[in-house]
Amino acid sequence: MAAFRESQTAKNLLVSYAFESQATTRYLFFADQAKRDGYMQVAAIFKETADQECEHALRFFKFFNGGELEVTATFLTGVVKATRENLVAAADLELDVHSRLYPGFAKVAREEGFARPADVWDAISVAEVQHEKNFRALTENMDSNQMFCRPATMKWRCMNCGYIHEGPCAPEKCPACVKPSNFFELFVPNW
């Protein structure tokens, strides 16, 4: 087994920490854009995902006990676009992370005899798969004009006050707090 600090696994953990930290910030930028574009639910999902990416960064950060480690890596630079384009970019990024980057890092870690980091990459990849699915589903809803209307009666929840509305579309404005329809999301009870 290689000494941890000199291993490729340590370098990959640092790259993962930086990558997740950047994803956190990127998704906060995308959340702000979604709000500006009038997609409150998308903004909330970007914010929630940013929080989850921050937790992933913390997991990778905790593998180190101070000191310095030099690493060279290529990181995405980007631009904040309209919400739909940001959703596609985020989904593509998540796909790359869970299908290529982290499986490769886990393989190297196992080859070097570091099972714990490999297990963490595998576990975080499960979350990244779900992130991709969420972003693709939201993109599909936008493309099919189903963000605030569906072909059948649904329950819609006001994200501002919690009011529940039943109908094929979210109301034009919430009768309880008068927020516009873009504050509504499909209501799926979690009980």
Disulfide bonds with the S-S distance in Angstrom:
Cys149-Cys169 1.89
